[in-house]
Amino acid sequence: MSDAMRQVAVLRAACCVAGVDGHTSAAEHRIVKRLAAEAGVGAASLEAMIERAETDEEFYSEQFRVLKADQKETMQLLFRVAVADVDLHQDEAFVLQRLSQRLEVSPAQYDKWLKQVISFLKKKTARREP
């Protein structure tokens, strides 16, 4: 699968996680918007994905079959997007954790990746301070 195709698949899955409860919060919307921008997906297409994710359970099932094949790559892409603003908000971490559960990533592995991201952010922030 090409990188562009994987980015769109990750976007769809993120929309599913965000919309699985029938509502997409502002924090969830922020993440999927960044994913859409990175994947080159327009606003109208993104809104259609979110709407389908909030209303169509089959859409949800389809997306996770694709992404389970490479959990690490999928999660790394999502973490990269979540920290694009050089911060990882608590609500973003929650959405990422939900996605990792759907991808059957172990809690220990998720915690390890989260610690790596936090370490990266601390180093990046330290370099930016005068």
Secondary structure, DSSP 8 states (H G I E B T S, - for coil): --HHHHHHHHHHHHHHHHHTTS---HHHHHHHHHHHHHHT--HHHHHHHHHHHHH-HHHHHHHHHHHGGGHHHHHHHHHHHHTTTS---HHHHHHHHHHHHHTT--HHHHHHHHHHHHHHHHHHHHHH--
